Amino acid sequence: MLSRVCQATSVLVFGQFAVAPAIVAQRPVSRGGSTYADSCLPVSEFQIGGVALGADGEKALEDLGKWLRVKTGSGEDDGGRYELKTYYFRDLEIDIVRGLVDRVATHSPRTVTPSGLRPGLSRGAVGRLLAAKGMTFKQSGDTLEIPPCQSTAPEGLVFEDLLEVAFDPTGRVRAIWMAASRP
């Protein structure tokens, strides 16, 4: 009886080593990294849930109503020290720096960009929506970075704001955010 248990254990252990590489090879390959879009979107697309990047922060808060919580921090850039306030709403979070909306993000499928990008869409659906705006991107990477077609920076300065779309391992949009660049 003991020898049969040893034989069964040996078969199971050996079988595990022989089969495991085949199973691992069938797992989806992680695309990893970011893909930079082949083209750009109009500045009018740089808003989520009606909140535009660079908009007046006080007006944005007034339009959104009561937030769930707020977190205060600070930072420093070429303009000196600044206060950063992150406001959390049910479907949206926004950062306000120096009175302006500095970042907008969502994980909610109920919150969309003007072109209809929203969490939950498949990679193919994102491609079709963006193609309607004249934009293309490679089908790789877990984050798609999209620049605006015109600079949102004051005359003479070069900033690069980005709208970013993050995909989950199944190829669906996990989150959308945009952030202003800083000097």
LUMVOTOR-731902 format. One line per field, with one value per residue: residue in one letter; residue number from 1; x, y, z of N, C-alpha, C in turn. Coordinates in nm, 4 decimals. Atoms other than C-alpha are relative to their C-alpha. Example, Ala and Ser with C-alpha at 12.3 -4.5 7.8 and 13.67 -1.06 7.14 Angstrom:
BEGIN
fike <- (A;S)
pamar <- (1;2)
neast <- (0.0890;-0.0820)
nnorth <- (-0.1190;-0.1190)
nup <- (0.0000;-0.0060)
caeast <- (1.2300;1.3670)
canorth <- (-0.4500;-0.1060)
caup <- (0.7800;0.7140)
ceast <- (0.0900;-0.0770)
cnorth <- (0.1200;0.1090)
cup <- (0.0000;0.0730)
! end
This chain:
BEGIN
fike <- (M;L;S;R;V;C;Q;A;T;S;V;L;V;F;G;Q;F;A;V;A;P;A;I;V;A;Q;R;P;V;S;R;G;G;S;T;Y;A;D;S;C;L;P;V;S;E;F;Q;I;G;G;V;A;L;G;A;D;G;E;K;A;L;E;D;L;G;K;W;L;R;V;K;T;G;S;G;E;D;D;G;G;R;Y;E;L;K;T;Y;Y;F;R;D;L;E;I;D;I;V;R;G;L;V;D;R;V;A;T;H;S;P;R;T;V;T;P;S;G;L;R;P;G;L;S;R;G;A;V;G;R;L;L;A;A;K;G;M;T;F;K;Q;S;G;D;T;L;E;I;P;P;C;Q;S;T;A;P;E;G;L;V;F;E;D;L;L;E;V;A;F;D;P;T;G;R;V;R;A;I;W;M;A;A;S;R;P)
pamar <- (1;2;3;4;5;6;7;8;9;10;11;12;13;14;15;16;17;18;19;20;21;22;23;24;25;26;27;28;29;30;31;32;33;34;35;36;37;38;39;40;41;42;43;44;45;46;47;48;49;50;51;52;53;54;55;56;57;58;59;60;61;62;63;64;65;66;67;68;69;70;71;72;73;74;75;76;77;78;79;80;81;82;83;84;85;86;87;88;89;90;91;92;93;94;95;96;97;98;99;100;101;102;103;104;105;106;107;108;109;110;111;112;113;114;115;116;117;118;119;120;121;122;123;124;125;126;127;128;129;130;131;132;133;134;135;136;137;138;139;140;141;142;143;144;145;146;147;148;149;150;151;152;153;154;155;156;157;158;159;160;161;162;163;164;165;166;167;168;169;170;171;172;173;174;175;176;177;178;179;180;181;182;183)
neast <- (0.0824;-0.0885;-0.0674;0.0963;0.0092;-0.1237;0.0094;0.1001;-0.0607;-0.1029;0.0682;0.0583;-0.1072;-0.0605;0.1020;0.0103;-0.1122;0.0118;0.1166;-0.0026;-0.0468;0.1008;0.1053;-0.0558;-0.0123;0.1317;0.0451;-0.0180;-0.1257;0.0167;-0.0545;-0.0831;-0.0479;0.0900;-0.0027;0.0266;0.0872;-0.0603;0.0515;0.0445;0.1424;0.0228;-0.0006;0.1374;0.0148;-0.0715;0.0884;0.0644;0.1180;0.0284;-0.1051;-0.1112;-0.1343;-0.0329;0.1187;0.0055;0.0266;0.1157;0.1192;0.0145;0.0540;0.1383;0.0796;0.0047;0.0729;-0.0707;-0.0957;0.0018;-0.1132;-0.1042;-0.1339;-0.0845;-0.1434;-0.0730;-0.1074;-0.0812;-0.0442;-0.0689;0.0786;-0.0103;0.0833;0.1434;0.0885;0.0734;0.1186;0.0664;0.1408;0.0529;0.1430;0.0427;-0.0521;-0.1044;-0.0898;-0.0682;-0.1037;-0.0020;-0.1269;0.0011;0.1332;0.0377;0.0084;-0.1318;0.0152;0.1353;-0.0091;0.1193;0.0015;0.1423;0.0532;0.1026;-0.0660;-0.0555;-0.0602;0.0912;0.0085;0.0625;-0.0908;0.0397;-0.0427;0.0838;-0.0047;-0.1057;-0.1057;0.0552;0.0960;-0.0815;-0.0577;0.1044;0.0344;-0.1096;-0.0110;0.1014;-0.0610;-0.1198;-0.1172;-0.0364;-0.0977;-0.0402;0.0787;-0.0816;-0.0179;0.1130;0.0448;-0.0062;-0.0206;0.0478;-0.0261;0.0931;-0.0486;-0.0575;-0.0529;0.0868;-0.0897;-0.0095;-0.0921;-0.1428;-0.0338;0.0336;0.0435;0.0713;0.1068;0.0313;0.1167;-0.0510;0.0994;-0.0653;0.0715;-0.0236;-0.0571;0.0937;0.0110;0.1067;-0.0456;0.0070;0.0084;-0.0370;-0.0397;-0.0813;-0.0753;-0.0749;-0.1444;-0.0536;-0.1405)
nnorth <- (-0.1186;-0.1157;-0.0202;-0.0600;-0.1410;-0.0618;-0.0072;-0.1028;-0.1296;-0.0245;-0.0341;-0.1334;-0.0991;-0.0082;-0.0557;-0.1440;-0.0663;0.0154;-0.0731;-0.1411;-0.0931;-0.0140;-0.0869;-0.1351;-0.0523;-0.0384;-0.1226;-0.1175;-0.0707;-0.1366;-0.0935;-0.0894;-0.1269;-0.0982;-0.0232;-0.1400;-0.0050;-0.0399;-0.1323;-0.0773;-0.0337;-0.1432;-0.0412;0.0150;0.1363;0.0108;-0.0135;0.1240;-0.0313;-0.1430;-0.0794;-0.0158;-0.0232;-0.1422;-0.0813;-0.0667;0.1007;-0.0373;0.0220;0.1454;0.0506;-0.0481;0.0790;0.1397;0.0158;0.0426;0.1084;0.1016;-0.0305;-0.0816;0.0246;-0.1167;0.0252;-0.1129;0.0354;-0.1130;0.0017;-0.1250;-0.1118;0.0000;0.0963;-0.0114;0.0889;0.0920;0.0572;0.1030;0.0140;0.1290;0.0061;0.1383;0.0562;-0.0863;-0.0691;-0.1118;-0.0713;-0.1436;-0.0639;-0.1432;-0.0388;0.0625;0.1458;0.0490;0.1415;0.0549;0.1450;0.0794;0.1458;0.0302;0.0081;-0.1039;-0.1284;0.0082;-0.1156;-0.0444;0.0959;0.1230;0.0910;0.0239;0.1294;0.1130;0.0232;0.0889;-0.0658;-0.0211;-0.1112;-0.1218;-0.0240;-0.0530;-0.1363;-0.0916;-0.0098;-0.0970;-0.1312;-0.0093;0.0386;0.1412;0.0449;0.1396;0.0872;0.0607;-0.0827;-0.0002;-0.1379;-0.0777;-0.1420;-0.0796;-0.1429;-0.0899;-0.0469;-0.1325;-0.0164;-0.0684;-0.0837;-0.1401;-0.0308;0.0076;0.1140;0.1291;0.1007;0.1047;0.0653;0.1298;0.0759;0.1366;0.1066;0.1199;0.1243;0.1107;0.1150;0.0554;-0.0924;-0.0982;-0.1230;0.0044;-0.1376;-0.1085;-0.1193;-0.0982;-0.0816;-0.1107;0.0089;-0.1135;-0.0342)
nup <- (0.0000;-0.0081;0.1279;0.0929;-0.0382;0.0496;0.1457;0.0345;-0.0316;0.1013;0.1253;-0.0164;-0.0056;0.1323;0.0892;-0.0279;0.0662;0.1448;0.0486;-0.0427;0.1027;0.1048;-0.0538;-0.0082;0.1357;0.0494;-0.0657;0.0852;-0.0199;-0.0480;0.0971;-0.0786;0.0526;0.0595;0.1434;0.0321;0.1172;0.1268;0.0342;-0.1166;-0.0127;-0.0238;-0.1407;-0.0506;-0.0523;-0.1266;-0.1148;-0.0434;-0.0795;0.0097;-0.0654;0.0935;-0.0512;0.0012;-0.0310;-0.1297;-0.1017;-0.0819;0.0837;0.0139;-0.1265;-0.0079;0.0941;-0.0419;-0.1257;-0.1212;0.0151;-0.1052;-0.0876;0.0616;-0.0519;0.0250;0.0049;0.0581;0.0908;0.0422;0.1386;0.0333;-0.0526;-0.1465;-0.0734;0.0256;-0.0725;0.0857;-0.0643;0.0784;-0.0381;0.0409;0.0208;0.0216;0.1246;0.0527;-0.0929;0.0653;-0.0735;0.0257;-0.0335;0.0342;0.0446;0.1270;0.0036;0.0398;0.0353;-0.0106;0.0186;-0.0298;0.0138;0.0129;0.1355;0.0156;0.0255;0.1354;0.0672;0.1059;0.1110;-0.0469;-0.0713;-0.1385;-0.0520;0.0374;0.1441;0.0480;0.0774;0.1340;-0.0061;-0.0149;0.1323;0.0887;-0.0449;0.0308;0.1465;0.0417;-0.0253;0.0825;-0.0779;0.0044;-0.0987;0.0123;-0.0865;-0.1042;-0.1186;-0.0922;-0.0131;0.1226;-0.0299;0.1134;-0.0170;0.0685;0.1299;-0.0222;-0.1351;-0.0952;-0.0801;0.0404;0.1107;-0.0263;-0.0859;0.0582;-0.0961;0.0688;-0.0733;0.0589;-0.0392;-0.0073;-0.0099;-0.0550;0.0293;-0.0923;0.0711;0.0986;0.1127;-0.0236;-0.0646;-0.1467;-0.0503;0.0900;-0.0719;0.0729;-0.0940;0.0567;-0.0219;-0.0756;0.0313)
caeast <- (0.0000;0.2807;0.4524;0.1336;0.1087;0.4726;0.4106;0.1001;0.2875;0.5768;0.3374;0.1619;0.4845;0.6424;0.3163;0.3055;0.6514;0.5718;0.2329;0.3072;0.5182;0.2399;-0.0166;0.2084;0.2629;-0.1153;-0.1505;-0.2061;0.1174;0.1333;0.1796;0.3215;0.4449;0.2909;0.2055;0.2223;-0.0556;0.0370;-0.1629;-0.3458;-0.6903;-0.8394;-0.8050;-1.1866;-1.1465;-0.9379;-1.2228;-1.3801;-1.7312;-1.7559;-1.4443;-1.1753;-0.8051;-0.6910;-1.0443;-1.1177;-1.1032;-1.3626;-1.6131;-1.5469;-1.6127;-1.9298;-2.0550;-1.9752;-2.1418;-2.0440;-1.7333;-1.6926;-1.3509;-1.0546;-0.6816;-0.4338;-0.0687;0.1988;0.4707;0.7270;0.8011;0.9606;0.6794;0.7709;0.5800;0.2142;-0.0760;-0.2391;-0.5950;-0.7443;-1.1241;-1.2914;-1.6427;-1.8475;-1.7245;-1.4423;-1.1345;-0.9810;-0.6627;-0.6591;-0.3299;-0.3052;-0.6806;-0.6829;-0.7827;-0.4480;-0.5663;-0.8978;-0.9441;-1.2203;-1.2635;-1.6394;-1.8104;-2.0700;-1.8131;-1.7076;-1.4947;-1.6634;-1.5809;-1.7289;-1.4164;-1.5039;-1.3858;-1.5171;-1.4718;-1.2732;-0.9476;-1.1292;-1.4082;-1.1462;-0.9769;-1.3063;-1.3945;-1.0519;-1.0463;-1.3663;-1.1595;-0.8791;-0.6470;-0.4599;-0.2573;-0.0699;-0.2510;0.0033;0.0883;-0.1236;-0.1494;-0.2264;-0.0915;-0.2645;-0.1363;-0.3511;-0.3282;-0.2603;-0.0576;-0.2575;0.0426;0.0805;0.2643;0.6336;0.6130;0.6115;0.4100;0.2692;-0.0597;-0.1678;-0.4942;-0.4158;-0.6227;-0.5211;-0.6190;-0.6641;-0.5171;-0.8349;-0.7982;-1.0754;-1.0343;-0.9603;-0.9228;-0.8958;-0.7063;-0.5462;-0.2891;-0.1331;0.2391;0.4501;0.7697)
canorth <- (0.0000;0.2397;0.1826;0.2706;0.5983;0.6732;0.5912;0.8131;1.0976;1.0611;1.0706;1.3777;1.5627;1.4742;1.5564;1.8945;1.9825;1.8515;2.0273;2.3540;2.5108;2.4416;2.6106;2.9105;2.9451;2.9803;3.2780;3.6147;3.8046;4.1254;4.4127;4.6404;4.9937;5.2938;5.3537;5.7085;5.7897;5.8291;6.1523;6.3956;6.5001;6.8506;7.0416;7.0248;6.6501;6.7225;6.6994;6.4176;6.4363;6.7970;6.9079;7.0469;7.0396;7.3925;7.5069;7.7384;7.5118;7.7021;7.6870;7.3133;7.2446;7.4532;7.2590;6.9177;6.9833;6.8282;6.6137;6.2962;6.3869;6.6129;6.5543;6.8408;6.8260;7.0486;7.0493;7.2694;7.3561;7.6465;7.8683;7.7911;7.6006;7.5278;7.3709;7.0676;6.9726;6.6482;6.6372;6.2972;6.2672;5.9536;5.9072;6.1574;6.2958;6.6315;6.8051;7.1812;7.3708;7.7497;7.7742;7.5625;7.2028;7.0239;6.6621;6.4859;6.1084;5.8486;5.4740;5.4936;5.3743;5.6480;5.9231;6.0011;6.2301;6.4367;6.1667;5.8907;5.7345;5.5731;5.2947;4.9538;4.9981;4.7360;4.8255;4.7854;5.0247;5.2802;5.2438;5.3063;5.6117;5.7645;5.6845;5.8911;6.1836;6.1141;5.9617;5.6316;5.4261;5.0993;4.8054;4.7508;4.8829;4.8934;5.2746;5.4917;5.8491;6.1064;6.4632;6.7650;6.8932;7.2468;7.3526;7.4506;7.6425;8.0201;8.1728;8.0872;7.7927;7.4303;7.1997;6.8664;6.7797;6.4201;6.2324;5.8776;5.5627;5.2643;4.9135;4.6150;4.2701;4.1780;4.4800;4.6896;5.0501;5.0513;5.4278;5.7547;6.0567;6.3703;6.5859;6.9209;6.9273;7.1572;7.3455)
caup <- (0.0000;0.0899;-0.2443;-0.4351;-0.2396;-0.3255;-0.6913;-0.7043;-0.5375;-0.7836;-1.0803;-0.9442;-0.8693;-1.2049;-1.3866;-1.2185;-1.3528;-1.6999;-1.7315;-1.5473;-1.8275;-2.0799;-1.8553;-1.7955;-2.1702;-2.2204;-1.9846;-2.1519;-2.1978;-1.9963;-2.2372;-1.9684;-2.0121;-2.1781;-2.5399;-2.6690;-2.9177;-3.2844;-3.3013;-3.0714;-2.9484;-2.9513;-2.6244;-2.5927;-2.5206;-2.2100;-1.9639;-1.7676;-1.6287;-1.7448;-1.5536;-1.7834;-1.7174;-1.6270;-1.5369;-1.2460;-0.9395;-0.7374;-1.0248;-1.0745;-0.7052;-0.7178;-1.0231;-0.8718;-0.5362;-0.2043;-0.2067;-0.0024;0.1360;0.0714;0.1128;0.1433;0.0487;-0.0973;-0.3561;-0.5217;-0.8835;-1.0714;-0.9436;-0.5812;-0.3141;-0.3734;-0.1901;-0.3515;-0.2603;-0.3874;-0.3782;-0.3922;-0.5350;-0.5985;-0.9564;-0.9869;-0.8156;-0.8921;-0.7820;-0.7473;-0.7484;-0.7413;-0.7999;-1.1170;-1.1910;-1.2163;-1.2476;-1.3086;-1.2763;-1.2808;-1.2340;-1.2891;-1.6081;-1.5448;-1.6063;-1.9635;-2.1771;-2.4520;-2.7107;-2.4923;-2.3382;-2.0065;-1.7781;-1.8826;-2.2589;-2.4490;-2.6240;-2.9581;-2.8545;-2.7462;-3.0857;-3.2681;-3.0546;-3.1036;-3.4778;-3.5104;-3.3751;-3.6234;-3.3649;-3.3853;-3.1386;-3.1306;-2.9753;-2.6980;-2.3558;-2.0447;-2.0526;-2.3530;-2.3316;-2.5531;-2.5986;-2.6916;-3.0512;-2.9279;-2.6289;-2.3242;-2.1884;-2.1855;-2.4849;-2.4926;-2.2499;-2.3530;-2.1291;-2.2243;-2.0662;-2.1210;-2.1185;-2.0067;-2.0454;-1.8286;-1.9378;-1.7074;-1.7923;-1.9864;-2.2192;-2.0659;-1.9543;-1.5800;-1.5316;-1.7196;-1.5934;-1.7204;-1.5563;-1.6275;-1.6741;-1.4617;-1.5256)
ceast <- (0.0870;0.0674;-0.0942;-0.0171;0.1229;-0.0037;-0.0959;0.0565;0.1040;-0.0628;-0.0561;0.1064;0.0636;-0.0972;-0.0146;0.1122;-0.0122;-0.1123;0.0095;0.0535;-0.1020;-0.1121;0.0485;0.0076;-0.1338;-0.0528;0.0171;0.1303;-0.0295;0.0674;0.0904;0.0370;-0.1071;0.0197;-0.0363;-0.0806;0.0746;-0.0442;-0.0567;-0.1514;-0.0142;-0.0043;-0.1391;-0.0266;0.0643;-0.0887;-0.0637;-0.1169;-0.0319;0.1028;0.1220;0.1313;0.0313;-0.1171;0.0140;-0.0434;-0.1232;-0.1298;-0.0248;-0.0602;-0.1457;-0.0904;-0.0168;-0.0773;0.0887;0.0909;-0.0103;0.1110;0.0998;0.1323;0.0867;0.1467;0.0689;0.1090;0.0790;0.0382;0.0700;-0.0734;0.0048;-0.0882;-0.1466;-0.0752;-0.0771;-0.1171;-0.0626;-0.1397;-0.0528;-0.1518;-0.0358;0.0673;0.1227;0.0930;0.0692;0.1033;-0.0095;0.1304;-0.0069;-0.1318;-0.0472;-0.0068;0.1289;-0.0038;-0.1455;0.0117;-0.1332;0.0289;-0.1424;-0.0458;-0.1101;0.0594;0.0771;0.0713;-0.0978;-0.0137;-0.0599;0.0933;-0.0471;0.0553;-0.1006;0.0015;0.1133;0.1025;-0.0503;-0.0965;0.0738;0.0599;-0.1016;-0.0391;0.1079;0.0193;-0.1016;0.0495;0.1284;0.1277;0.0252;0.0970;0.0309;-0.0784;0.0859;0.0137;-0.1220;-0.0503;0.0206;0.0097;-0.0330;0.0279;-0.1103;0.0605;0.0601;0.0508;-0.1023;0.0814;-0.0046;0.1059;0.1462;0.0421;-0.0418;-0.0301;-0.0642;-0.0976;-0.0270;-0.1330;0.0476;-0.1137;0.0747;-0.0878;0.0315;0.0545;-0.0927;-0.0180;-0.1136;0.0585;-0.0247;-0.0221;0.0382;0.0396;0.0733;0.0632;0.0736;0.1480;0.0466;0.1425;0.0937)
cnorth <- (0.1253;0.0272;0.0628;0.1492;0.0739;0.0140;0.1115;0.1392;0.0361;0.0431;0.1413;0.1087;0.0159;0.0641;0.1502;0.0751;-0.0062;0.0864;0.1489;0.0944;0.0204;0.0921;0.1444;0.0623;0.0467;0.1267;0.1184;0.0707;0.1408;0.0947;0.1013;0.1299;0.0872;0.0066;0.1455;0.0021;0.0492;0.1387;0.0633;0.0179;0.1509;0.0302;-0.0158;-0.1390;-0.0166;0.0398;-0.1352;0.0402;0.1483;0.0894;0.0029;0.0223;0.1491;0.0914;0.0649;-0.1023;0.0286;-0.0269;-0.1500;-0.0604;0.0386;-0.0850;-0.1444;-0.0224;-0.0501;-0.1189;-0.0953;0.0231;0.0846;-0.0322;0.1194;-0.0407;0.1238;-0.0533;0.1236;-0.0198;0.1325;0.1240;0.0098;-0.1068;0.0238;-0.0992;-0.0830;-0.0543;-0.0987;-0.0175;-0.1298;0.0077;-0.1451;-0.0617;0.0722;0.0451;0.1106;0.0590;0.1462;0.0559;0.1446;0.0428;-0.0633;-0.1521;-0.0520;-0.1460;-0.0373;-0.1493;-0.0667;-0.1484;-0.0457;-0.0060;0.1037;0.1350;-0.0096;0.1282;0.0445;-0.0996;-0.1341;-0.1004;-0.0136;-0.1332;-0.1085;-0.0294;-0.0969;0.0812;0.0305;0.1171;0.1333;0.0373;0.0614;0.1420;0.0999;0.0165;0.1013;0.1432;0.0183;-0.0413;-0.1495;-0.0318;-0.1458;-0.0819;-0.0672;0.0973;-0.0050;0.1404;0.0712;0.1472;0.0813;0.1470;0.0843;0.0462;0.1403;0.0054;0.0724;0.0960;0.1451;0.0180;-0.0092;-0.1148;-0.1294;-0.0968;-0.1109;-0.0662;-0.1331;-0.0507;-0.1451;-0.0976;-0.1249;-0.1220;-0.1046;-0.1191;-0.0618;0.0924;0.0989;0.1221;-0.0107;0.1394;0.0966;0.1173;0.0922;0.0891;0.1087;-0.0226;0.1264;0.0274;-0.0519)
cup <- (0.0000;-0.1330;-0.1030;0.0304;-0.0501;-0.1516;-0.0427;0.0250;-0.1042;-0.1316;0.0084;-0.0018;-0.1370;-0.0997;0.0181;-0.0700;-0.1514;-0.0572;0.0313;-0.1071;-0.1117;0.0461;0.0058;-0.1389;-0.0550;0.0663;-0.0935;0.0349;0.0468;-0.0979;0.0674;-0.0683;-0.0604;-0.1502;-0.0220;-0.1291;-0.1233;-0.0448;0.1268;0.0002;0.0183;0.1499;0.0620;0.0572;0.1378;0.1169;0.0286;0.0884;0.0007;0.0667;-0.0923;0.0735;-0.0137;0.0308;0.1370;0.1052;0.0832;-0.0761;-0.0153;0.1265;0.0165;-0.0895;0.0458;0.1292;0.1123;-0.0275;0.1182;0.1012;-0.0776;0.0683;-0.0387;0.0050;-0.0550;-0.0909;-0.0347;-0.1461;-0.0280;0.0488;0.1518;0.0627;-0.0338;0.0870;-0.1028;0.0800;-0.0964;0.0567;-0.0585;-0.0050;-0.0281;-0.1220;-0.0541;0.1115;-0.0774;0.0953;-0.0390;0.0541;-0.0480;-0.0627;-0.1292;0.0125;-0.0624;-0.0451;0.0187;-0.0275;0.0313;-0.0179;-0.0312;-0.1454;-0.0257;-0.0384;-0.1312;-0.0419;-0.1083;-0.1161;0.0419;0.0645;0.1440;0.0463;-0.0371;-0.1487;-0.0357;-0.0776;-0.1417;-0.0043;0.0147;-0.1350;-0.0957;0.0381;-0.0388;-0.1508;-0.0537;0.0207;-0.0808;0.0700;-0.0117;0.1133;-0.0250;0.1012;0.1066;0.1163;0.0896;0.0288;-0.1328;0.0376;-0.1245;0.0269;-0.0646;-0.1334;0.0090;0.1430;0.0858;0.0861;-0.0473;-0.1089;0.0443;0.0894;-0.0685;0.1139;-0.0806;0.0946;-0.0698;0.0521;-0.0038;0.0235;0.0463;-0.0244;0.1061;-0.0794;-0.1056;-0.1206;0.0115;0.0700;0.1497;0.0560;-0.1119;0.0877;-0.0938;0.1027;-0.0758;0.0253;0.0710;-0.0418;0.1069)
! end
